[in-house]
Amino acid sequence: EQTYAESAKPVFTQALSDPNQGVRTHAFQHLQTLNTPLAELASEALAAGYPDLAVKGLELLTDGTSKAEGETVLEREMLARTDSIAHEAAKLLAARKGRTYVGEKSLGAASETLRTQAVSWLDEEYSTNPEAQRALRGALTSRYRPVRNQAAFALGLKKDTTAFDALVDI
């Protein structure tokens, strides 16, 4: 026989997608009470597609999961989402791995605004971090024209000669 926790878990997981915020919050709290693994609960909360749950899921990742599990989920959400949650995931991941790492990874994100932010982060880190310099130069070959253009202008203002050909193309 299944225990209450085993039988209730799928119901509460499904309720995370309910359009009513109260139902979602109630389901989330019950899943926590049922000792759902934090990475699993965070992933389900993010997958539900509601900002209120997504923020709770991201908070779980920073508070209770192993470092590797949390970083994996944060990176996946940062790269795949096109909403504000992508930015929240990027900020949390930057606190763990640094803005240069996150900036370089975010150059290929689904969110156009996050890609723009990534170039800005790399530009800010350029003078103190050789990895940021390498990543910003690498952005010149991005498949996204706005990223290439923004990187070219940022490098051009720094008088970095690798920007010359990209600036000529613009």
C-alpha positions as a Markdown table, in Angstrom:
| # | Residue | x | y | z |
|---|---|---|---|---|
| 1 | Glu | 0.0 | 0.0 | 0.0 |
| 2 | Gln | 1.0 | 3.5 | -0.7 |
| 3 | Thr | 1.5 | 5.9 | 2.2 |
| 4 | Tyr | -0.3 | 9.2 | 2.3 |
| 5 | Ala | 2.8 | 11.0 | 1.3 |
| 6 | Glu | 3.4 | 8.8 | -1.8 |
| 7 | Ser | -0.2 | 9.1 | -2.9 |
| 8 | Ala | -0.6 | 12.9 | -2.2 |
| 9 | Lys | 2.7 | 14.0 | -3.8 |
| 10 | Pro | 1.5 | 13.7 | -7.5 |
| 11 | Val | -1.7 | 15.6 | -6.6 |
| 12 | Phe | 0.2 | 18.4 | -5.0 |
| 13 | Thr | 2.7 | 18.5 | -7.8 |
| 14 | Gln | -0.1 | 18.8 | -10.3 |
| 15 | Ala | -1.7 | 21.6 | -8.2 |
| 16 | Leu | 1.5 | 23.7 | -8.6 |
| 17 | Ser | 0.1 | 24.5 | -12.1 |
| 18 | Asp | -3.3 | 25.7 | -10.8 |
| 19 | Pro | -4.2 | 29.2 | -12.0 |
| 20 | Asn | -5.2 | 30.1 | -8.4 |
| 21 | Gln | -2.2 | 31.4 | -6.5 |
| 22 | Gly | -3.7 | 30.2 | -3.2 |
| 23 | Val | -3.9 | 26.7 | -4.4 |
| 24 | Arg | -0.3 | 26.8 | -5.8 |
| 25 | Thr | 1.0 | 28.2 | -2.5 |
| 26 | His | -0.9 | 25.5 | -0.5 |
| 27 | Ala | 0.5 | 22.7 | -2.8 |
| 28 | Phe | 4.0 | 24.1 | -2.5 |
| 29 | Gln | 3.8 | 24.2 | 1.3 |
| 30 | His | 2.5 | 20.6 | 1.4 |
| 31 | Leu | 5.2 | 19.3 | -0.8 |
| 32 | Gln | 7.8 | 20.9 | 1.5 |
| 33 | Thr | 6.0 | 19.2 | 4.5 |
| 34 | Leu | 6.2 | 15.9 | 2.6 |
| 35 | Asn | 10.0 | 16.2 | 2.5 |
| 36 | Thr | 10.1 | 16.5 | -1.3 |
| 37 | Pro | 13.8 | 16.8 | -2.2 |
| 38 | Leu | 14.7 | 20.4 | -2.6 |
| 39 | Ala | 16.1 | 20.2 | -6.1 |
| 40 | Glu | 13.0 | 18.3 | -7.3 |
| 41 | Leu | 10.6 | 20.7 | -5.6 |
| 42 | Ala | 12.4 | 23.7 | -7.0 |
| 43 | Ser | 12.4 | 22.2 | -10.5 |
| 44 | Glu | 8.7 | 21.5 | -10.3 |
| 45 | Ala | 8.0 | 25.1 | -9.1 |
| 46 | Leu | 10.0 | 26.5 | -12.0 |
| 47 | Ala | 8.3 | 24.3 | -14.5 |
| 48 | Ala | 4.9 | 25.4 | -13.4 |
| 49 | Gly | 5.5 | 28.7 | -15.1 |
| 50 | Tyr | 4.2 | 31.1 | -12.5 |
| 51 | Pro | 6.6 | 33.8 | -11.2 |
| 52 | Asp | 5.5 | 33.4 | -7.6 |
| 53 | Leu | 6.4 | 29.7 | -7.6 |
| 54 | Ala | 9.5 | 30.2 | -9.7 |
| 55 | Val | 10.9 | 32.7 | -7.2 |
| 56 | Lys | 10.2 | 30.2 | -4.4 |
| 57 | Gly | 11.9 | 27.5 | -6.4 |
| 58 | Leu | 15.0 | 29.7 | -7.0 |
| 59 | Glu | 15.1 | 30.5 | -3.3 |
| 60 | Leu | 15.1 | 26.8 | -2.4 |
| 61 | Leu | 18.1 | 26.3 | -4.7 |
| 62 | Thr | 20.1 | 28.9 | -3.0 |
| 63 | Asp | 19.1 | 27.8 | 0.5 |
| 64 | Gly | 19.1 | 24.1 | 0.7 |
| 65 | Thr | 20.3 | 22.0 | -2.2 |
| 66 | Ser | 23.8 | 20.9 | -2.9 |
| 67 | Lys | 25.9 | 23.4 | -4.7 |
| 68 | Ala | 26.2 | 21.3 | -7.9 |
| 69 | Glu | 22.4 | 20.6 | -8.0 |
| 70 | Gly | 21.5 | 24.2 | -7.4 |
| 71 | Glu | 23.9 | 25.5 | -10.0 |
| 72 | Thr | 22.7 | 23.1 | -12.6 |
| 73 | Val | 19.0 | 24.1 | -12.2 |
| 74 | Leu | 19.9 | 27.8 | -12.1 |
| 75 | Glu | 21.9 | 27.6 | -15.2 |
| 76 | Arg | 19.2 | 25.6 | -17.1 |
| 77 | Glu | 16.6 | 28.2 | -16.1 |
| 78 | Met | 18.9 | 31.1 | -16.9 |
| 79 | Leu | 19.5 | 29.8 | -20.4 |
| 80 | Ala | 16.1 | 28.5 | -21.3 |
| 81 | Arg | 13.6 | 31.0 | -20.0 |
| 82 | Thr | 12.6 | 34.2 | -21.8 |
| 83 | Asp | 11.0 | 35.9 | -18.8 |
| 84 | Ser | 12.2 | 37.8 | -15.7 |
| 85 | Ile | 12.9 | 34.5 | -14.0 |
| 86 | Ala | 15.9 | 34.1 | -16.3 |
| 87 | His | 17.4 | 37.3 | -14.9 |
| 88 | Glu | 16.7 | 36.1 | -11.3 |
| 89 | Ala | 18.4 | 32.8 | -12.0 |
| 90 | Ala | 21.4 | 34.6 | -13.5 |
| 91 | Lys | 21.7 | 36.9 | -10.5 |
| 92 | Leu | 21.6 | 33.9 | -8.1 |
| 93 | Leu | 24.1 | 32.0 | -10.2 |
| 94 | Ala | 26.4 | 35.0 | -10.4 |
| 95 | Ala | 26.5 | 35.1 | -6.6 |
| 96 | Arg | 27.8 | 31.5 | -6.7 |
| 97 | Lys | 30.0 | 31.5 | -9.7 |
| 98 | Gly | 30.8 | 35.1 | -10.6 |
| 99 | Arg | 29.5 | 37.5 | -13.2 |
| 100 | Thr | 32.1 | 36.6 | -15.7 |
| 101 | Tyr | 31.1 | 33.0 | -15.8 |
| 102 | Val | 27.4 | 33.9 | -15.9 |
| 103 | Gly | 28.0 | 36.6 | -18.5 |
| 104 | Glu | 29.8 | 34.2 | -20.8 |
| 105 | Lys | 27.1 | 31.5 | -20.5 |
| 106 | Ser | 24.3 | 34.1 | -20.9 |
| 107 | Leu | 25.5 | 35.2 | -24.3 |
| 108 | Gly | 23.6 | 32.2 | -25.7 |
| 109 | Ala | 20.5 | 32.6 | -23.5 |
| 110 | Ala | 17.0 | 32.4 | -25.0 |
| 111 | Ser | 16.2 | 35.8 | -23.4 |
| 112 | Glu | 17.4 | 38.7 | -25.5 |
| 113 | Thr | 17.5 | 41.1 | -22.6 |
| 114 | Leu | 19.6 | 38.6 | -20.6 |
| 115 | Arg | 22.1 | 38.4 | -23.6 |
| 116 | Thr | 22.3 | 42.2 | -23.5 |
| 117 | Gln | 22.9 | 42.2 | -19.8 |
| 118 | Ala | 25.6 | 39.5 | -20.3 |
| 119 | Val | 27.6 | 41.8 | -22.6 |
| 120 | Ser | 27.3 | 44.6 | -20.0 |
| 121 | Trp | 28.5 | 42.4 | -17.3 |
| 122 | Leu | 31.5 | 41.3 | -19.3 |
| 123 | Asp | 32.2 | 44.9 | -20.3 |
| 124 | Glu | 32.2 | 45.9 | -16.6 |
| 125 | Glu | 34.6 | 43.0 | -15.7 |
| 126 | Tyr | 36.9 | 43.6 | -18.8 |
| 127 | Ser | 39.6 | 45.7 | -17.1 |
| 128 | Thr | 40.1 | 43.4 | -14.1 |
| 129 | Asn | 39.5 | 39.9 | -15.5 |
| 130 | Pro | 41.2 | 38.3 | -18.5 |
| 131 | Glu | 38.4 | 35.7 | -18.8 |
| 132 | Ala | 35.9 | 38.6 | -19.2 |
| 133 | Gln | 38.1 | 40.0 | -22.0 |
| 134 | Arg | 38.2 | 36.6 | -23.7 |
| 135 | Ala | 34.4 | 36.2 | -23.4 |
| 136 | Leu | 33.7 | 39.7 | -24.6 |
| 137 | Arg | 35.9 | 39.1 | -27.7 |
| 138 | Gly | 34.2 | 35.8 | -28.2 |
| 139 | Ala | 30.8 | 37.6 | -28.3 |
| 140 | Leu | 32.0 | 39.1 | -31.6 |
| 141 | Thr | 31.2 | 35.8 | -33.2 |
| 142 | Ser | 27.8 | 35.3 | -31.5 |
| 143 | Arg | 24.9 | 34.1 | -33.7 |
| 144 | Tyr | 22.9 | 37.1 | -32.4 |
| 145 | Arg | 23.6 | 40.4 | -34.2 |
| 146 | Pro | 22.7 | 42.6 | -31.2 |
| 147 | Val | 25.2 | 40.8 | -29.1 |
| 148 | Arg | 27.9 | 41.1 | -31.8 |
| 149 | Asn | 27.2 | 44.8 | -32.2 |
| 150 | Gln | 27.1 | 45.6 | -28.5 |
| 151 | Ala | 30.3 | 43.7 | -27.9 |
| 152 | Ala | 32.0 | 45.5 | -30.9 |
| 153 | Phe | 31.0 | 48.9 | -29.5 |
| 154 | Ala | 32.1 | 47.9 | -26.0 |
| 155 | Leu | 35.5 | 46.7 | -27.2 |
| 156 | Gly | 35.9 | 49.6 | -29.6 |
| 157 | Leu | 35.5 | 52.1 | -26.6 |
| 158 | Lys | 38.3 | 50.2 | -24.9 |
| 159 | Lys | 40.4 | 50.5 | -28.0 |
| 160 | Asp | 40.6 | 46.7 | -28.3 |
| 161 | Thr | 41.8 | 46.0 | -31.9 |
| 162 | Thr | 39.7 | 42.8 | -32.1 |
| 163 | Ala | 36.7 | 45.0 | -32.5 |
| 164 | Phe | 37.9 | 46.6 | -35.7 |
| 165 | Asp | 36.5 | 44.1 | -38.3 |
| 166 | Ala | 33.2 | 43.9 | -36.4 |
| 167 | Leu | 32.9 | 47.7 | -36.3 |
| 168 | Val | 33.7 | 47.9 | -40.1 |
| 169 | Asp | 30.9 | 45.4 | -40.7 |
| 170 | Ile | 28.4 | 47.5 | -38.7 |
